[in-house]
C-alpha cells in the first residue's frame, strides 16, 4: 500500500462520493466535522440558512462573537441577539461576547486530531496546530456545510516543511511563520496545504504550532497542519479533553509535491514591514526606529504562553508607549490572573482589553496619525489599523515586549525566560449549548431594525454590457474592497454596507457611481492585477459589489477564497489569458461580454478589440453563475 502523508490520511478518511483522492486541482467532496462563524460573518451566514429553509444544522456548529463587540448604539448588540436566537433555532453552540477569539477558543474546546472543519474566517487554519484540516471559506460555503455536513474543494498539493534544530531564546513561533512568508511570499501557497514535520516540530508546543498555521492564510495556503504527538496530548489533557487525543503522522516514505527545509536554530528575530505580511526583514535592520504603539494578542499570538513571556519581559519595568493586550479567551485571562500576570501587566502600564479581535481589525486601538505600531497580529494591510497614514509592522511577543520598554524597535535579549506554570482554566460554562429540536422549533429569532434580509439577485443575462468602474493594481485585499473597522456594525445591512464602505479606501466615489450605472441599466466590471481578493474570507467583498451591479471581475490572478465568494453571489471571476492585456483596459472603458457559453472560449470586447480570457471558476460553477448565485440555485434543489 502506498505510504500516505498526513493530509492524504485525513482527507481519505473524510471522502464522500469517491473511493480515492484525485489529482491536485480536481474537485473533492469531504465530510465536515465542524463548521463555525464569527459575528462579522455570522449574521450573513445565519440569514443564508434562514433563506435556505434549513431547520437544524448537521455537523458540530459554533457561532462565536469576537469581532465587533463595541456596543456603541444598537447595531452590534442587536446582531449579537440575532446570532444567539438564530443559534438556538438551528442547533448551534453560541459563544457570547467576551468568551474569546473564535480560532483560539475553538482550539481550546472543540478541535481534535484528524478532524475537518470550515469557518467563515480565513484564519480558521489556526486549527492545523492541533493536527486538523480546517479551512477558511465564505459565509455561504460555511452555511452550506452547516446544512449538509459536506464541503467541496479542489484537491490541494501537499508541501512538506521539514523543521530541524531549535529556536534561539529570543525567537518565537512568529519568527518561523515570518520565515515561511519570506520563502514563499503572500501568494506562493495557493492550492497548497503545508504539512510541517521533522525533528524541529517536536520542539514546538501546540500553541506555537497554531501561531504558525494561523498565518498560513497570509501565504494564500488552503491550510497548514502539524502532526499529533505528545505535545498535542498534553494540550488536550490540560483542557479535560485527553480522550480526544490520537497520535497521527505521515507514513515513512510519504510523497510530497515539494519539501522546504528550515533550521530553527538559524532563525533570527524577524519583522514584516508595512504594508504586507510578505515584506519580511530582520528586526536588527530596523533597530532604533521610533514607535508609537505596541499591540499583543489577536488569534495569532494570544495564548497563555505568549502573554506570559511578554509579561515576564516587562516585569518590574514600565512601557514607554501605548501598549494594548488582547487575550485569546476568558480562559487565558483567568489563567493569567491565577499566575499573577494580570497585576504585573497593569503595573507595567499595559492596557488590558477585551478577549477579542479588537485592534487587529480596526475595532479600537488605532495608532496616532503617521504613527508606527508594532503588532503580534497576522495582517498589516494599508489602513486596516483604522488610521489611514499609520504604519503597522508584525512582530513576535518578545520583540513587542522589548520594543514597548524602549519606545523603539528593539532586538530582544537572547536569554531564557521562565514563566509561571499554572493549570489552564476550563471555561465551557461560557457557551450557550443547543436546546433539543422540539424546543428549538418554538424558539423566536429576534431581528433588530439594522438586519436586512438577503436580496434576490437576477439570473445572468446572455450578454453583459457595461463599464469598467474601477481599474486596480496588484494585491487588492478584501479590506480594500469591503473594509471592516468602524464599518463592521453595517455588516447585517447589505444596502448600507455597500453604499458606505465598498472600495471606500481606494475610491470614495465608487458606490455612488456604481449605483447610478446600475440604475441606468448597465453592468459593472472590475479590472485588477495579481492576487486580487487576498486576506479575509469576508463574503461581503463579493455580496456588496454584486448589490452595486458588478457582474464580472477580470484580473491577472485571484486569491483562493475570494473566487468562491464571487461565484456564490453571481459575479463571474475571470483572468487574462495574456496578462499584458491588463494594460489595454482603462477605467471608464465600455465592455461587451457574451456569457451565453461560459464553457467555451471567452473574451471581452473592449474598444473594438477582443481580449481573450480564462475561467477562474470551475465548469461545475456555471449553473450557479447562470442562476444568479448559489443561494438561488440551492433554494431550487434543497429538500431539507
C-alpha positions as CSV (number, residue, x, y, z in Angstrom):
1,X,0.0,0.0,0.0
2,X,1.3,3.5,-0.9
3,X,2.6,5.4,2.1
4,X,0.4,8.4,2.8
5,X,1.2,11.8,4.1
6,X,-0.8,13.3,6.9
7,X,-3.1,15.3,4.7
8,X,-3.9,12.3,2.5
9,X,-4.8,10.3,5.6
10,X,-7.3,12.8,6.9
11,X,-8.8,13.6,3.5
12,X,-9.1,9.9,2.6
13,X,-11.0,9.3,5.9
14,X,-13.5,12.1,5.0
15,X,-14.0,11.4,1.3
16,X,-17.6,11.4,0.1
17,X,-18.7,10.2,-3.4
18,X,-15.3,8.8,-4.3
19,X,-13.1,5.9,-3.4
20,X,-9.7,7.6,-3.8
21,X,-8.2,11.1,-3.8
22,X,-7.9,12.7,-7.2
23,X,-5.0,14.6,-8.7
24,X,-4.3,18.1,-7.4
25,X,-6.8,20.7,-8.7
26,X,-9.6,18.2,-9.2
27,X,-12.7,18.7,-7.0
28,X,-13.3,16.5,-4.0
29,X,-16.2,16.4,-1.6
30,X,-15.4,15.7,2.0
31,X,-17.4,15.2,5.3
32,X,-17.1,18.2,7.6
33,X,-16.8,17.5,11.4
34,X,-17.3,21.2,12.4
35,X,-18.4,24.4,10.9
36,X,-18.3,27.8,12.6
37,X,-18.8,31.5,12.1
38,X,-17.9,34.7,13.9
39,X,-20.1,37.7,14.3
40,X,-18.7,39.7,11.4
41,X,-19.6,36.9,9.1
42,X,-22.2,35.0,11.2
43,X,-25.2,37.3,10.7
44,X,-25.0,36.8,6.9
45,X,-24.4,33.1,7.4
46,X,-27.5,32.8,9.6
47,X,-29.5,34.8,7.1
48,X,-28.5,32.4,4.4
49,X,-29.5,29.4,6.4
50,X,-32.8,31.1,7.1
51,X,-33.3,31.8,3.4
52,X,-32.3,28.2,2.6
53,X,-35.1,26.9,4.8
54,X,-32.7,24.9,7.0
55,X,-34.3,23.6,10.2
56,X,-31.3,22.3,12.0
57,X,-27.6,22.1,11.2
58,X,-25.9,18.7,10.7
59,X,-22.3,18.9,11.9
60,X,-21.0,20.4,15.2
61,X,-21.5,24.1,14.6
62,X,-20.5,27.1,16.7
63,X,-21.2,30.8,16.4
64,X,-18.5,33.0,18.1
65,X,-18.9,36.7,18.9
66,X,-15.4,38.1,18.9
67,X,-15.0,40.7,16.1
68,X,-17.4,43.6,16.6
69,X,-18.0,43.8,20.3
70,X,-18.1,47.6,20.8
71,X,-21.7,48.2,21.9
72,X,-21.9,51.8,20.9
73,X,-25.5,52.1,19.6
74,X,-28.0,49.3,18.9
75,X,-26.4,47.7,15.8
76,X,-23.8,45.4,17.4
77,X,-26.0,44.3,20.4
78,X,-28.9,43.6,18.0
79,X,-26.7,41.5,15.9
80,X,-25.5,39.5,18.9
81,X,-29.1,38.9,20.0
82,X,-29.9,37.8,16.5
83,X,-27.0,35.4,16.4
84,X,-27.9,34.0,19.9
85,X,-31.6,33.4,19.0
86,X,-30.7,32.0,15.5
87,X,-28.2,29.6,17.0
88,X,-30.9,28.3,19.4
89,X,-33.3,27.8,16.5
90,X,-30.7,25.9,14.4
91,X,-29.0,23.8,17.0
92,X,-25.7,25.8,17.0
93,X,-23.5,26.4,20.1
94,X,-23.3,30.1,20.9
95,X,-20.1,31.7,22.2
96,X,-21.2,35.1,23.7
97,X,-19.1,38.3,23.6
98,X,-16.0,38.1,25.9
99,X,-15.7,34.3,25.7
100,X,-12.8,34.5,23.3
101,X,-11.4,34.8,19.8
102,X,-13.0,32.2,17.6
103,X,-9.9,30.4,16.4
104,X,-8.2,30.2,19.8
105,X,-11.3,29.4,21.7
106,X,-12.3,26.8,19.1
107,X,-9.0,25.0,19.5
108,X,-9.2,25.1,23.3
109,X,-12.7,23.5,23.3
110,X,-13.6,21.7,20.1
111,X,-10.7,20.8,17.8
112,X,-9.2,17.3,17.9
113,X,-6.6,15.5,15.8
114,X,-7.9,14.2,12.5
115,X,-11.0,16.5,12.3
116,X,-12.0,18.5,9.3
117,X,-13.7,21.9,9.5
118,X,-14.6,25.1,7.7
119,X,-15.0,28.5,9.3
120,X,-16.3,31.8,7.9
121,X,-12.9,33.4,8.6
122,X,-9.6,33.0,6.8
123,X,-7.7,32.2,10.0
124,X,-9.7,29.1,10.6
125,X,-6.5,27.4,9.5
126,X,-5.3,28.0,13.1
127,X,-6.7,24.5,14.0
128,X,-3.9,22.9,12.0
129,X,-1.7,23.3,15.0
130,X,-3.9,20.6,16.6
131,X,-3.5,18.2,13.6
132,X,-6.8,19.1,12.0
133,X,-7.6,20.1,8.4
134,X,-9.6,23.3,8.9
135,X,-10.1,25.8,6.1
136,X,-11.4,29.4,5.8
137,X,-14.4,29.9,3.5
138,X,-17.0,32.4,2.6
139,X,-20.2,32.6,4.7
140,X,-22.4,30.9,2.1
141,X,-20.0,27.9,1.9
142,X,-20.0,27.6,5.7
143,X,-23.8,27.8,5.7
144,X,-23.9,25.0,3.1
145,X,-21.5,22.9,5.2
146,X,-23.8,23.5,8.2
147,X,-26.8,22.5,6.2
148,X,-25.3,19.4,4.6
149,X,-22.2,18.4,6.6
150,X,-20.2,18.4,3.4
151,X,-17.7,20.7,1.7
152,X,-16.4,20.7,-1.9
153,X,-12.9,21.9,-2.6
154,X,-10.1,21.4,-5.2
155,X,-7.7,18.7,-4.1
156,X,-4.6,20.6,-2.9
157,X,-0.9,19.9,-3.4
158,X,0.9,18.9,-0.2
159,X,4.2,20.6,0.6
160,X,6.3,19.3,3.5
161,X,8.1,21.8,5.7
162,X,10.9,19.9,7.3
163,X,11.9,21.6,10.6
164,X,15.2,20.9,12.2
165,X,17.1,22.4,15.2
166,X,15.5,24.5,17.9
167,X,14.6,28.2,18.2
168,X,17.0,30.6,19.9
169,X,15.9,32.0,23.2
170,X,15.0,35.4,21.6
171,X,12.9,33.8,18.8
172,X,9.3,32.6,18.8
173,X,6.9,30.7,16.6
174,X,6.0,34.1,14.9
175,X,9.5,34.2,13.6
176,X,9.0,30.8,12.0
177,X,6.0,31.8,10.0
178,X,7.6,35.1,9.0
179,X,10.5,33.0,7.7
180,X,8.0,30.9,5.7
181,X,6.5,34.2,4.3
182,X,10.0,35.3,3.3
183,X,10.5,32.0,1.4
184,X,7.0,31.5,-0.1
185,X,5.5,35.1,-0.3
186,X,1.9,36.2,0.0
187,X,0.6,34.2,-2.9
188,X,3.0,31.2,-3.1
189,X,0.7,28.9,-1.0
190,X,-2.3,29.0,-3.4
191,X,-3.6,25.5,-3.9
192,X,-1.3,24.1,-1.2
193,X,-1.5,22.5,2.2
194,X,1.7,22.9,4.1
195,X,2.5,19.9,6.3
196,X,5.0,20.6,9.0
197,X,7.2,17.8,10.3
198,X,10.8,16.8,11.1
199,X,12.6,16.8,14.5
200,X,12.2,20.5,15.0
201,X,8.4,20.2,15.0
202,X,8.6,18.3,18.3
203,X,10.3,21.3,20.0
204,X,7.2,23.4,19.4
205,X,4.2,23.4,21.8
206,X,0.7,23.2,20.4
207,X,0.0,26.9,20.7
208,X,3.3,27.7,19.0
209,X,2.2,25.4,16.1
210,X,-1.1,27.2,16.0
211,X,0.7,30.5,15.6
212,X,2.4,29.1,12.5
213,X,-0.6,27.5,10.9
214,X,-2.7,30.6,11.7
215,X,-0.6,32.8,9.4
216,X,-0.5,30.2,6.6
217,X,-3.5,32.2,5.4
218,X,-1.1,35.1,4.6
219,X,0.6,32.8,2.1
220,X,-2.7,32.1,0.4
221,X,-2.5,28.4,1.5
222,X,-5.5,26.2,1.7
223,X,-4.4,25.3,5.2
224,X,-1.4,24.1,7.2
225,X,-1.1,21.1,9.6
226,X,1.3,19.7,12.2
227,X,1.4,16.0,13.4
228,X,-0.3,14.9,16.6
229,X,2.2,13.9,19.3
230,X,2.9,14.2,23.0
231,X,2.6,18.0,22.8
232,X,-0.9,17.6,21.4
233,X,-1.8,15.1,24.1
234,X,-0.6,17.5,26.8
235,X,-2.7,20.3,25.5
236,X,-5.8,18.3,25.2
237,X,-5.3,16.7,28.7
238,X,-4.8,20.1,30.2
239,X,-8.3,21.1,29.0
240,X,-10.0,17.9,30.1
241,X,-10.2,16.5,26.6
242,X,-7.5,13.8,26.8
243,X,-9.9,11.2,25.4
244,X,-9.9,13.1,22.1
245,X,-6.2,12.5,21.6
246,X,-4.8,10.2,18.9
247,X,-1.3,10.1,17.5
248,X,-1.2,11.0,13.9
249,X,1.7,11.5,11.5
250,X,2.8,10.8,7.9
251,X,3.9,7.3,6.9
252,X,7.5,6.7,6.4
253,X,8.3,7.3,2.7
254,X,5.2,9.5,2.1
255,X,5.4,11.7,-1.0
256,X,5.1,15.5,-1.3
257,X,4.9,18.0,-4.1
258,X,7.9,19.8,-2.6
259,X,10.0,19.9,0.5
260,X,11.0,23.1,2.3
261,X,13.9,22.8,4.8
262,X,14.1,25.2,7.7
263,X,16.7,25.0,10.5
264,X,15.0,26.7,13.5
265,X,18.4,27.3,15.1
266,X,19.3,29.6,12.3
267,X,16.3,31.9,12.5
268,X,16.7,35.4,13.8
269,X,14.0,37.8,15.2
270,X,12.0,38.9,12.1
271,X,9.6,41.7,11.3
272,X,7.0,42.1,8.5
273,X,7.2,45.7,7.3
274,X,4.1,47.7,6.4
275,X,2.1,47.3,4.2
276,X,2.3,43.5,3.7
277,X,2.9,40.4,5.7
278,X,5.3,39.3,2.9
279,X,7.7,42.2,3.5
280,X,9.9,40.2,5.9
281,X,13.2,41.6,7.2
282,X,15.4,41.2,10.2
283,X,14.5,43.1,13.3
284,X,18.1,44.3,13.7
285,X,17.9,46.1,10.4
286,X,15.2,48.4,11.9
287,X,16.5,48.6,15.4
288,X,16.3,52.1,16.8
289,X,13.2,53.2,14.8
290,X,10.9,55.2,17.0
291,X,7.4,53.6,17.6
292,X,4.2,54.9,19.0
293,X,2.2,51.8,19.9
294,X,2.5,48.1,20.7
295,X,-0.3,45.6,20.4
296,X,-0.1,42.0,21.5
297,X,-2.7,39.3,21.1
298,X,-5.2,38.5,18.2
299,X,-5.8,35.0,17.1
300,X,-2.2,34.6,16.2
301,X,-0.3,35.3,19.4
302,X,-2.8,35.3,22.3
303,X,-2.1,32.1,24.2
304,X,-1.1,32.0,27.9
305,X,2.4,31.1,26.9
306,X,2.8,34.1,24.5
307,X,1.4,36.6,27.0
308,X,3.3,35.2,30.0
309,X,6.6,35.6,28.1
310,X,5.6,39.2,27.3
311,X,4.7,39.8,30.9
312,X,7.9,38.3,32.3
313,X,9.9,40.6,30.0
314,X,8.1,43.7,31.3
315,X,8.3,42.5,35.0
316,X,9.3,45.4,37.2
317,X,9.5,47.9,34.3
318,X,7.2,50.4,32.7
319,X,6.3,50.6,29.0
320,X,7.2,53.8,27.2
321,X,4.5,53.7,24.5
322,X,0.8,52.9,24.4
323,X,0.6,49.2,24.9
324,X,-2.5,47.1,24.4
325,X,-3.2,43.5,25.2
326,X,-6.0,41.3,23.7
327,X,-6.1,37.8,25.4
328,X,-7.2,34.9,23.3
329,X,-10.0,33.8,25.6
330,X,-11.6,34.2,29.0
331,X,-9.8,31.0,29.9
332,X,-6.4,32.6,29.1
333,X,-7.3,35.7,31.1
334,X,-8.2,33.7,34.1
335,X,-5.0,31.7,33.8
336,X,-3.0,34.9,33.6
337,X,-4.8,36.1,36.7
338,X,-4.0,32.9,38.6
339,X,-0.4,33.3,37.7
340,X,-0.2,36.9,38.8
341,X,0.4,38.2,35.4
342,X,-2.6,40.5,35.1
343,X,-1.4,42.5,38.0
344,X,2.1,42.5,36.7
345,X,0.9,43.8,33.3
346,X,-1.2,46.6,34.9
347,X,1.9,47.6,37.0
348,X,3.9,47.8,33.8
349,X,1.3,50.2,32.2
350,X,-0.3,47.8,29.8
351,X,-3.9,48.3,28.8
352,X,-5.8,45.1,29.2
353,X,-8.5,44.9,26.6
354,X,-11.4,42.5,25.9
355,X,-10.9,38.9,24.8
356,X,-11.5,39.6,21.1
357,X,-10.0,40.7,17.8
358,X,-10.0,44.4,18.7
359,X,-7.2,46.4,17.1
360,X,-6.4,43.6,14.6
361,X,-9.5,44.5,12.6
362,X,-9.6,48.2,13.4
363,X,-12.1,47.9,16.2
364,X,-10.5,50.3,18.5
365,X,-6.8,50.5,19.3
366,X,-5.9,52.7,16.3
367,X,-2.4,54.3,16.3
368,X,-1.9,58.1,16.0
369,X,-1.7,59.9,12.7
370,X,1.6,59.0,10.9
371,X,2.3,56.7,13.8
372,X,4.2,53.4,13.8
373,X,2.6,50.5,15.6
374,X,4.2,47.1,16.3
375,X,1.7,44.2,16.4
376,X,1.8,40.5,17.0
377,X,-1.1,40.2,14.6
378,X,-1.3,38.5,11.2
379,X,-2.1,41.4,8.9
380,X,-0.7,44.9,8.3
381,X,-2.6,45.9,5.2
382,X,-3.0,49.7,4.4
383,X,-5.5,51.5,6.6
384,X,-6.5,48.2,8.4
385,X,-5.5,49.8,11.7
386,X,-8.1,52.5,11.4
387,X,-5.5,55.2,10.8
388,X,-5.0,55.9,7.1
389,X,-1.4,57.2,7.3
390,X,-0.1,54.9,10.1
391,X,2.3,52.0,9.5
392,X,1.8,48.6,11.2
393,X,4.7,46.1,11.4
394,X,4.2,42.5,12.5
395,X,6.5,41.0,15.2
396,X,6.7,38.3,17.9
397,X,5.6,38.9,21.5
398,X,9.3,39.0,22.6
399,X,10.1,41.8,20.1
400,X,6.8,43.5,21.2
401,X,7.9,43.5,24.9
402,X,11.5,44.6,24.2
403,X,10.2,47.5,22.0
404,X,7.5,48.6,24.4
405,X,10.1,49.1,27.0
406,X,12.4,51.2,24.8
407,X,9.9,53.1,22.6
408,X,11.8,51.9,19.5
409,X,12.2,48.8,17.5
410,X,14.4,46.6,19.6
411,X,16.0,43.2,19.3
412,X,15.1,41.1,22.4
413,X,17.9,39.7,24.5
414,X,18.9,36.1,23.8
415,X,18.2,34.9,27.3
416,X,16.0,32.2,28.7
417,X,12.7,33.4,30.1
418,X,10.9,31.1,32.6
419,X,7.2,31.6,33.0
420,X,4.9,30.7,35.9
421,X,3.3,27.3,35.3
422,X,-0.3,27.2,36.4
423,X,-3.1,24.9,35.1
424,X,-5.4,26.2,32.4
425,X,-8.9,27.3,33.4
426,X,-11.7,25.3,31.8
427,X,-14.4,27.8,30.7
428,X,-17.0,25.6,29.0
429,X,-19.8,27.2,31.1
430,X,-19.5,30.4,28.9
431,X,-21.1,28.6,26.0
432,X,-24.8,28.5,25.4
433,X,-25.5,25.0,24.2
434,X,-28.2,23.9,21.7
435,X,-31.6,23.0,23.0
436,X,-33.5,19.9,21.9
437,X,-35.2,20.1,18.4
438,X,-38.7,20.2,19.8
439,X,-37.7,23.2,22.0
440,X,-35.8,24.8,19.1
441,X,-38.9,24.8,16.9
442,X,-40.6,27.1,19.4
443,X,-37.7,29.5,19.7
444,X,-38.1,33.0,18.4
445,X,-35.4,34.6,16.2
446,X,-35.0,38.2,17.1
447,X,-34.1,40.6,14.3
448,X,-33.3,44.2,15.0
449,X,-34.0,47.1,12.6
450,X,-30.5,47.0,11.1
451,X,-30.8,43.4,9.9
452,X,-31.8,43.3,6.3
453,X,-33.0,40.1,4.6
454,X,-30.8,38.9,1.8
455,X,-31.6,40.5,-1.5
456,X,-32.7,38.4,-4.5
457,X,-30.4,38.7,-7.5
458,X,-31.3,38.3,-11.1
459,X,-30.1,35.4,-13.3
460,X,-27.2,36.1,-15.6
461,X,-28.2,37.5,-18.9
462,X,-26.7,36.1,-22.1
463,X,-24.8,39.3,-22.8
464,X,-23.4,41.6,-20.2
465,X,-22.7,45.2,-21.4
466,X,-21.3,47.8,-19.1
467,X,-18.4,49.9,-17.9
468,X,-15.1,49.4,-16.1
469,X,-16.0,51.1,-12.9
470,X,-12.5,50.5,-11.3
471,X,-9.1,49.6,-12.6
472,X,-6.9,48.5,-9.7
473,X,-3.3,47.4,-9.1
474,X,-1.8,44.2,-7.5
475,X,-2.6,42.7,-4.1
476,X,-6.0,44.3,-3.6
477,X,-7.3,42.8,-0.3
478,X,-10.8,42.3,1.0
479,X,-10.0,45.1,3.4
480,X,-9.6,47.4,0.3
481,X,-12.9,46.1,-1.2
482,X,-15.1,46.0,1.9
483,X,-13.3,47.5,4.9
484,X,-14.1,46.4,8.4
485,X,-13.2,48.6,11.4
486,X,-15.9,51.3,12.0
487,X,-18.0,49.9,9.1
488,X,-18.5,46.5,10.8
489,X,-21.8,47.4,12.5
490,X,-23.3,47.7,9.0
491,X,-22.5,44.1,8.0
492,X,-26.1,43.0,8.6
493,X,-27.5,45.6,6.2
494,X,-26.2,45.0,2.7
495,X,-27.5,48.2,1.3
496,X,-25.9,50.5,3.9
497,X,-22.7,48.5,4.0
498,X,-22.4,48.6,0.2
499,X,-23.2,52.4,-0.1
500,X,-21.0,53.5,2.8
501,X,-18.0,51.2,2.6
502,X,-17.4,49.4,-0.8
503,X,-14.0,50.4,-2.2
504,X,-14.0,53.5,0.1
505,X,-10.3,53.0,0.9
506,X,-9.4,53.2,-2.8
507,X,-12.1,55.4,-4.4
508,X,-14.7,57.2,-2.3
509,X,-16.9,57.9,-5.4
510,X,-17.3,54.2,-6.3
511,X,-20.6,53.3,-4.7
512,X,-22.5,56.3,-6.0
513,X,-21.1,55.8,-9.5
514,X,-21.9,52.1,-9.4
515,X,-25.5,52.6,-8.3
516,X,-26.1,55.3,-11.0
517,X,-24.6,53.0,-13.6
518,X,-26.7,50.0,-12.3
519,X,-29.9,52.1,-12.2
520,X,-29.3,53.2,-15.8
521,X,-29.4,49.6,-16.9
522,X,-25.6,49.0,-17.1
523,X,-23.5,46.3,-15.6
524,X,-20.3,47.0,-13.7
525,X,-16.8,45.4,-14.3
526,X,-13.7,45.5,-12.0
527,X,-10.3,45.1,-13.5
528,X,-7.2,44.4,-11.4
529,X,-3.7,42.9,-11.3
530,X,-2.2,40.0,-9.3
531,X,-3.6,38.3,-6.1
532,X,-6.9,40.1,-6.1
533,X,-9.1,39.4,-3.0
534,X,-6.2,38.4,-0.7
535,X,-6.8,38.5,3.1
536,X,-10.0,38.0,4.9
537,X,-12.7,35.5,3.8
538,X,-15.4,38.1,4.2
539,X,-18.1,37.4,1.6
540,X,-19.4,41.0,1.8
541,X,-16.4,41.8,-0.5
542,X,-18.5,39.9,-3.2
543,X,-22.0,40.5,-1.9
544,X,-21.8,44.3,-1.7
545,X,-20.2,44.8,-5.1
546,X,-23.0,42.5,-6.5
547,X,-25.6,44.6,-4.9
548,X,-24.0,47.6,-6.6
549,X,-24.3,46.0,-10.0
550,X,-20.9,44.3,-10.5
551,X,-21.3,41.2,-12.7
552,X,-17.6,40.3,-13.6
553,X,-14.2,40.8,-12.1
554,X,-11.2,40.4,-14.5
555,X,-7.7,40.1,-13.0
556,X,-4.3,38.6,-13.6
557,X,-4.7,36.2,-10.6
558,X,-7.1,35.7,-7.7
559,X,-6.7,34.7,-4.1
560,X,-8.4,31.3,-3.3
561,X,-11.4,32.1,-1.1
562,X,-12.5,35.2,-3.0
563,X,-13.2,33.3,-6.2
564,X,-15.7,31.1,-4.4
565,X,-17.4,34.1,-2.8
566,X,-17.7,35.8,-6.2
567,X,-19.3,32.7,-7.7
568,X,-21.7,32.4,-4.8
569,X,-23.1,35.8,-5.5
570,X,-23.2,35.5,-9.2
571,X,-20.2,37.6,-10.1
572,X,-18.1,36.0,-12.9
573,X,-14.4,35.6,-11.9
574,X,-12.1,35.8,-14.9
575,X,-8.4,36.0,-15.6
576,X,-6.5,37.4,-18.6
577,X,-5.2,34.8,-20.9
578,X,-2.4,37.2,-21.7
579,X,-1.6,39.2,-18.5
580,X,-0.2,42.0,-20.6
581,X,-3.7,42.7,-21.9
582,X,-4.4,44.3,-18.4
583,X,-2.6,47.3,-19.8
584,X,-5.1,47.7,-22.7
585,X,-8.1,48.4,-20.4
586,X,-8.7,51.8,-18.7
587,X,-11.3,52.8,-16.1
588,X,-14.4,54.1,-17.9
589,X,-14.0,51.8,-20.9
590,X,-17.2,50.2,-22.3
591,X,-17.2,46.4,-22.3
592,X,-19.3,43.9,-24.0
593,X,-19.1,40.3,-22.7
594,X,-21.0,37.4,-24.3
595,X,-21.9,35.0,-21.5
596,X,-24.1,32.6,-23.5
597,X,-21.5,29.8,-23.4
598,X,-19.3,30.0,-20.3
599,X,-17.8,26.6,-21.1
600,X,-16.5,27.8,-24.4
601,X,-13.9,30.4,-25.5
602,X,-14.4,33.6,-23.5
603,X,-13.4,37.2,-24.5
604,X,-14.1,40.8,-23.6
605,X,-14.9,43.2,-26.3
606,X,-13.2,46.4,-25.3
607,X,-12.8,49.5,-27.7
608,X,-13.4,47.2,-30.7
609,X,-10.7,44.7,-29.7
610,X,-11.3,41.2,-28.4
611,X,-9.3,40.3,-25.3
612,X,-9.2,36.6,-24.6
613,X,-10.0,35.3,-21.1
614,X,-9.6,32.2,-18.9
615,X,-12.1,30.9,-16.4
616,X,-11.2,31.4,-12.8
617,X,-14.2,29.2,-11.9
618,X,-14.8,25.5,-12.4
619,X,-17.2,24.2,-15.0
620,X,-19.3,22.9,-12.2
621,X,-20.0,26.5,-11.2
622,X,-21.6,27.6,-14.5
623,X,-25.1,26.7,-13.4
624,X,-24.5,28.7,-10.2
625,X,-23.5,31.8,-12.2
626,X,-26.4,31.4,-14.6
627,X,-28.8,31.2,-11.7
628,X,-27.5,34.5,-10.3
629,X,-25.7,32.9,-7.3
630,X,-25.5,29.9,-5.1
631,X,-28.5,30.8,-2.9
632,X,-30.9,30.8,-5.8
633,X,-29.6,27.5,-7.0
634,X,-29.7,25.9,-3.5
635,X,-33.3,27.0,-3.0
636,X,-34.3,25.3,-6.2
637,X,-32.8,21.9,-5.1
638,X,-32.8,21.7,-1.3
639,X,-35.1,19.1,0.2
640,X,-34.2,19.6,3.9
